[in-house]
Amino acid sequence: MAQPWSPSSWRDKPIRQAPEYPDSAALAAVEHRLKTHPPLVFAGEARNLTKALGQVAGGKAFLMQGGDCAESFAEFHPDNIRDTFRVLLQMSVILTFGAAMPIVKVGRIAGQFAKPRSADTETRDGVTLPSYRGDNINDNAFDAASRAPDPQRLMQAYAQSAATLNLLRAFASGGYADLHNVHRWTLGFIAGSPAGERYKALAARIGETLEFMEACGITPESTPQLRTTDFYTSHEALLLGYEQAMTRVDSTSGDWYDTSAHMVWIGDRTRDPSGAHVEFCRGIKNPIGLKCGPDLGDDELLKLLALLDPENKPGRITLICRFGSDKVAEKLPRLIRAVKREGAHVVWSCDPMHGNTITSQTGFKTRPFERILKEVKTFFDVHRAEGTHAGGVHFEMTGQNVTECLGGAQAISEDDLSSRYHTHCDPRLNANQALELAFLMAENLRTERMKDARFAASA
């Protein structure tokens, strides 16, 4: 029998990755103030995302979830939001064309500030300070004042999330996402690159198709789907005091929703079935992501599914698999088979970033692009072999022209990393690499679609 739940019941559970605030009264005051602020998203939008993810779980759509590793206060600018959004639009067009199915677009944005850390402290030159945990908690500068968790940062994170969401809603519904703008979404610095040229050719084909459709009377005025798009937000539900403050009762259903984002996920470091993060997430009705690392066992996964999704509702749970390119072929099949035996309806998504992080000889944390592509390809291969749907991808990227991940068509080398290495936490794909990844996934989705068509024809 399920235990009683409330937005604060997580406070009675053991918690990991929680910062130690020096002034608990100041933290409580900020959390109380946040409770009086308007929701950032609405329950009906979260329900729509659950419904869309239900289509993904059934093999009828594909999830594309991407964005910044960790949003920052310093890089908050409308141009950066726009550039990330339009790379995601480009990727979506590539995937839609290749998969011939709807693409569910979810950004790691408008709330993705806090980051789990491998250690609570960091030592430099004999000085030990609290680790940097994201701009909504402390500052990256290495001094005692900057590294002290400051609850006022939660208010700035809320304000930045609200402004970001406002701009994203305008982009998604105000004409920017119109398919007739498909040529204009290309960022200047990728024009002429292999991925840019390939996208340009695809955009030309889409333009011809739109001209044909308009000749048949199908216009943006008659078909709103041509000029608007659904775009959802997500972040890791790491800082539970903030998430609790943003959790409200939906007046139409009486259910609790975390209104800080449409979707939140539980990290690989915080997925303890008896822990605070699982306790909080089991009671909210938002779609929930669950990071699955190489140490996750079959029994623990099934226990987590029972806790988080006792009704086995399609679209409720997205399993975000982050094994590393050298482990996915070994670790993924047994989880798929366990979930199939249980009859659980889940979205299978691939996170090819976090299991492929290395430190370069020049001292930069980076990710080899070939390993990222290999993990995605193996993810698709395993699902084809198991007869299941490779439902999505979860990746870290930016619309900026950064040099943070090695390789790709630009052949970014270890010596190149220092030229435009801007991330506050983990290395991100740049726009060129993101488009290369999208074309790889489109090819795999096309193969899956052709296999399904052959199967249906022979049945």
C-alpha positions in Angstrom: 0.0 0.0 0.0 1.4 3.4 -1.0 2.4 5.7 1.9 0.7 9.1 2.3 2.4 11.8 0.2 2.6 15.5 0.4 4.9 18.1 -1.3 7.0 18.1 1.9 7.1 14.4 2.7 10.5 14.2 1.0 11.9 16.1 4.0 11.6 12.9 6.1 13.7 10.9 3.7 17.5 10.7 3.3 18.8 13.1 0.7 21.8 13.3 -1.5 23.3 16.2 -3.4 21.8 18.8 -1.1 23.8 22.0 -0.5 24.3 23.1 3.1 22.9 26.7 3.5 24.6 28.7 6.2 21.3 30.5 7.0 18.4 28.1 7.2 16.0 30.9 8.2 16.9 32.9 5.1 16.4 29.8 2.9 12.9 29.2 4.5 11.9 32.8 3.8 12.9 32.6 0.2 11.0 29.3 -0.3 7.9 30.8 1.4 8.2 33.8 -1.0 8.4 31.5 -4.0 5.2 29.8 -3.0 3.4 33.1 -3.6 4.8 33.5 -7.1 2.9 32.5 -10.3 3.5 29.1 -11.8 6.0 28.9 -14.6 4.1 26.2 -16.5 0.5 25.0 -16.3 -0.9 21.6 -15.4 -2.7 21.2 -18.7 0.6 21.7 -20.6 2.3 19.0 -18.5 -0.7 16.7 -19.3 -0.3 17.4 -23.0 3.4 16.4 -22.7 2.4 13.2 -20.9 0.0 12.4 -23.8 2.7 13.1 -26.4 5.2 10.9 -24.6 2.6 8.2 -24.5 2.8 8.3 -28.3 6.6 7.9 -28.0 6.2 5.0 -25.7 3.9 3.4 -28.3 6.4 3.8 -31.1 4.5 6.5 -32.8 6.7 9.5 -32.0 10.2 10.4 -31.0 11.5 12.5 -28.1 14.2 15.1 -28.6 15.4 16.5 -25.3 18.3 18.9 -25.4 19.8 22.1 -24.2 22.4 23.5 -21.9 24.4 21.5 -19.4 23.7 24.2 -16.8 22.2 27.6 -17.4 24.1 30.5 -16.1 23.3 34.0 -15.0 26.2 35.5 -16.9 25.2 34.0 -20.3 21.5 34.9 -20.0 20.7 36.7 -23.2 17.8 36.6 -25.7 20.3 35.8 -28.5 21.5 32.7 -26.7 18.0 31.5 -26.1 17.1 32.1 -29.7 20.1 30.3 -31.0 19.6 27.2 -28.9 15.9 27.1 -29.8 16.6 27.3 -33.6 19.2 24.6 -33.5 16.6 22.4 -31.8 14.1 23.4 -34.5 16.7 22.4 -37.2 17.2 19.0 -35.5 13.5 18.5 -35.2 13.0 19.1 -39.0 15.8 16.6 -39.8 14.3 14.0 -37.5 10.7 14.6 -38.7 11.8 14.2 -42.3 13.8 11.0 -41.6 11.4 9.4 -39.2 8.1 10.5 -40.8 6.7 10.8 -37.3 6.0 13.6 -34.8 9.0 14.8 -32.8 8.3 15.8 -29.2 10.5 18.7 -28.4 11.7 19.2 -24.8 14.4 21.7 -23.8 16.9 21.5 -21.0 16.1 25.1 -20.4 14.2 27.7 -18.2 15.3 26.0 -14.9 18.3 23.7 -15.6 20.6 25.4 -13.1 21.6 23.0 -10.4 24.1 20.2 -11.1 25.0 17.1 -9.0 28.7 16.9 -8.1 31.0 14.0 -7.5 32.3 15.6 -4.3 30.9 18.1 -1.8 34.2 20.1 -1.8 36.9 21.2 -4.2 40.5 21.8 -3.2 42.9 24.1 -5.1 46.4 25.0 -3.9 45.6 23.6 -0.4 42.4 25.6 -0.1 39.1 23.6 0.3 35.8 25.2 -0.5 32.2 23.9 -1.3 31.8 22.6 -4.8 30.1 24.8 -7.4 26.6 23.4 -7.7 25.0 25.7 -10.3 24.1 29.4 -10.4 20.9 29.0 -8.5 23.0 27.8 -5.5 26.4 29.4 -5.5 29.0 31.0 -7.8 31.8 29.4 -9.8 34.4 31.8 -8.6 36.8 30.1 -6.2 36.5 32.1 -3.0 34.6 31.5 0.2 32.0 34.2 -0.3 31.2 33.0 -3.9 31.0 29.3 -3.0 28.7 29.8 0.0 25.1 28.7 -1.0 22.9 31.8 -1.2 19.1 31.4 -1.2 18.6 34.7 -2.9 19.9 33.0 -6.1 16.7 31.0 -6.2 14.8 34.2 -6.8 17.1 35.2 -9.7 16.8 31.7 -11.1 13.0 32.0 -11.0 13.0 35.3 -12.7 15.4 34.1 -15.4 13.3 31.0 -16.0 10.1 33.1 -16.3 11.8 35.4 -18.8 13.2 32.5 -20.8 9.8 30.8 -20.9 8.2 34.0 -22.1 10.6 34.2 -25.0 10.3 30.5 -25.9 6.5 30.8 -26.0 6.8 33.8 -28.4 9.2 31.9 -30.6 7.0 28.7 -30.7 3.7 30.5 -31.4 4.6 33.9 -32.8 5.8 32.9 -36.3 9.5 32.2 -35.7 8.8 28.4 -35.8 6.9 28.7 -39.1 8.2 26.0 -41.5 8.5 28.6 -44.2 11.4 30.0 -42.1 13.3 26.7 -42.4 16.0 28.3 -44.5 16.5 31.1 -42.0 17.2 28.9 -39.0 20.8 28.2 -40.0 23.3 29.9 -37.8 25.9 31.9 -39.7 28.9 30.1 -38.4 27.7 26.7 -39.7 26.9 27.9 -43.2 29.1 26.1 -45.6 30.0 23.3 -43.2 29.1 19.7 -44.2 26.2 19.6 -41.8 25.1 23.0 -42.9 25.2 22.1 -46.6 23.2 18.9 -45.9 20.6 20.9 -43.9 20.4 23.4 -46.7 19.6 20.7 -49.2 16.9 19.3 -46.9 15.5 22.8 -46.4 15.2 23.2 -50.2 13.2 19.9 -50.4 10.9 21.1 -47.6 10.4 24.4 -49.3 9.3 22.6 -52.5 6.9 20.5 -50.5 5.4 23.6 -48.9 4.9 25.2 -52.3 3.1 22.1 -53.5 0.9 22.1 -50.4 0.0 25.7 -50.8 -1.0 25.1 -54.4 -3.4 22.5 -52.9 -4.8 25.0 -50.5 -2.9 23.8 -47.4 -1.5 27.1 -45.9 -0.3 28.3 -42.5 -3.6 30.0 -42.1 -5.6 26.8 -42.7 -3.1 24.5 -40.9 -1.7 26.1 -37.7 0.8 23.2 -37.3 2.8 24.8 -40.2 3.4 28.0 -38.3 3.5 27.0 -34.6 5.1 24.2 -32.6 4.8 22.7 -29.2 7.9 23.1 -27.1 8.2 21.9 -23.5 10.8 22.6 -20.7 12.6 20.3 -18.3 15.3 20.1 -15.7 16.7 17.8 -13.1 14.6 18.0 -9.9 17.7 18.3 -7.7 17.0 21.2 -5.4 13.9 19.9 -3.7 13.1 23.0 -1.6 12.7 25.0 -4.8 10.6 22.2 -6.5 8.3 22.0 -3.4 7.8 25.7 -3.4 6.7 25.5 -7.1 4.4 22.5 -6.6 0.7 23.5 -6.7 -2.7 21.8 -6.8 -4.3 21.8 -10.2 -7.8 23.3 -9.8 -9.3 21.2 -12.6 -8.1 17.8 -11.4 -7.1 18.2 -7.8 -3.7 16.6 -8.6 -0.3 18.1 -7.6 2.0 19.4 -10.3 5.5 20.8 -10.1 5.0 24.0 -12.0 8.7 24.8 -12.4 8.8 22.8 -15.6 6.7 20.5 -17.8 9.0 17.5 -17.1 11.5 16.9 -14.4 14.0 14.0 -14.0 15.8 12.1 -11.3 19.5 11.9 -11.7 21.7 8.8 -11.6 23.1 10.0 -8.2 19.7 10.6 -6.6 17.6 7.6 -7.7 17.6 5.9 -4.3 14.1 4.2 -4.0 14.0 5.2 -0.3 15.5 8.7 -0.9 14.0 12.2 -0.9 14.1 12.7 -4.7 12.1 9.6 -5.6 9.7 10.4 -2.7 9.1 13.9 -4.1 8.7 12.8 -7.7 6.3 9.9 -7.0 3.6 12.4 -5.9 3.6 14.9 -8.7 1.7 14.2 -11.9 4.3 15.7 -14.3 6.0 13.3 -16.7 9.2 12.0 -14.9 12.6 11.2 -16.3 14.8 8.6 -14.6 18.5 8.5 -15.4 19.7 4.9 -15.8 23.5 4.4 -15.3 25.6 1.3 -15.7 25.2 0.4 -12.0 21.4 0.2 -12.1 20.1 -3.3 -11.5 17.0 -4.9 -12.9 15.3 -5.3 -9.5 16.0 -1.7 -8.5 14.7 -0.4 -11.8 11.4 -2.3 -11.4 11.1 -1.1 -7.9 11.5 2.5 -9.1 8.9 2.0 -11.8 6.5 0.6 -9.2 7.0 3.6 -6.9 6.9 6.3 -9.6 4.3 4.9 -11.9 2.0 2.4 -10.1 -0.7 3.0 -12.7 1.7 2.1 -15.6 0.6 5.1 -17.6 2.2 5.5 -21.0 4.2 8.8 -21.1 4.6 9.0 -17.3 8.2 7.6 -17.2 11.1 8.2 -19.6 14.1 6.0 -18.9 17.2 8.1 -19.8 20.0 5.6 -20.4 23.5 6.9 -19.8 26.0 4.0 -20.0 28.9 5.1 -22.1 29.7 3.9 -25.6 31.7 0.9 -24.3 28.9 -0.3 -21.9 25.6 0.2 -23.7 25.6 -3.0 -25.6 26.2 -4.9 -22.4 24.0 -3.0 -20.0 20.9 -2.0 -22.0 19.5 -5.3 -23.2 18.9 -6.7 -19.7 17.0 -3.6 -18.6 14.9 -3.7 -21.7 14.1 -7.4 -21.1 13.2 -6.7 -17.4 10.8 -3.9 -18.4 9.2 -6.0 -21.2 8.6 -8.9 -18.7 7.0 -6.4 -16.3 4.8 -5.0 -19.1 5.8 -1.5 -18.2 5.0 1.3 -20.7 8.1 3.5 -20.8 9.9 5.8 -23.2 13.5 4.6 -23.9 15.8 7.6 -24.3 19.6 7.7 -24.9 21.8 10.1 -23.1 25.1 9.7 -25.0 26.8 12.5 -23.1 27.4 11.7 -19.5 28.9 8.3 -19.9 31.5 9.6 -22.4 33.2 12.3 -20.4 37.0 12.3 -20.3 39.8 14.8 -19.3 42.0 15.8 -22.2 45.8 16.0 -22.0 45.4 19.8 -21.9 43.3 19.5 -18.7 39.9 20.2 -20.2 36.8 18.1 -19.4 35.6 17.0 -22.8 33.6 14.4 -24.7 34.8 12.7 -27.9 32.1 13.1 -30.5 32.8 9.7 -32.1 31.9 8.1 -28.7 28.7 10.1 -28.6 27.7 8.9 -32.0 28.7 5.3 -31.2 26.5 5.2 -28.1 23.5 6.5 -30.0 24.0 4.0 -32.9 24.4 1.1 -30.4 21.3 2.3 -28.6 19.3 2.0 -31.8 20.9 -1.3 -32.7 20.0 -2.9 -29.3 16.4 -1.8 -29.6 16.1 -3.2 -33.1 17.5 -6.5 -31.8 15.1 -6.5 -28.8 12.1 -5.5 -30.9 11.5 -2.3 -28.9 11.3 1.4 -29.9 14.4 3.6 -29.5 12.2 6.5 -28.3 14.4 9.5 -27.8 17.7 11.2 -27.2 18.8 13.4 -24.3 21.8 15.6 -25.0 23.7 18.7 -23.9 24.2 21.4 -26.6 24.3 25.1 -27.3 23.6 27.4 -30.2 27.0 29.1 -29.6 30.1 28.3 -31.6 31.9 26.5 -28.8 34.8 24.1 -28.9 34.0 21.7 -26.0 33.5 18.3 -27.5 36.3 16.7 -29.6 35.9 15.7 -33.2 33.0 16.0 -35.6 33.3 17.4 -39.1 35.1 20.4 -37.7 37.7 18.0 -36.3 38.0 19.8 -33.0 41.3 18.7 -31.5 42.6 18.9 -27.9 44.6 22.0 -28.8 41.3 23.7 -30.1 39.4 23.2 -26.8 40.9 26.3 -25.2 39.8 28.6 -28.0 36.0 28.7 -27.2 35.5 26.6 -24.1 32.7 28.5 -22.3 30.7 25.9 -20.3 30.4 26.3 -16.5 30.0 22.5 -16.0 30.1 19.8 -18.7 31.1 20.1 -22.3 28.3 20.6 -24.9 27.8 19.9 -28.5 28.0 22.9 -30.8 25.4 23.5 -33.6 27.5 21.6 -36.2 27.9 18.6 -34.0 24.2 18.7 -33.0 23.1 18.6 -36.6 25.5 15.7 -37.3 23.9 13.9 -34.4 20.4 14.6 -35.8 21.3 13.2 -39.3 22.6 10.0 -37.7 19.4 9.6 -35.7 17.3 10.3 -38.8 19.0 7.5 -40.7 18.4 5.1 -37.8 14.7 6.1 -37.5 14.3 5.7 -41.3 15.8 2.2 -41.0 13.4 1.4 -38.2 10.5 2.7 -40.2 11.4 0.6 -43.2 11.8 -2.5 -41.1 8.3 -1.9 -39.6 6.9 -1.4 -43.1 8.4 -4.7 -44.3 7.1 -6.5 -41.3 3.6 -5.1 -41.8 3.7 -6.1 -45.5 4.7 -9.6 -44.8 2.1 -10.1 -42.0 
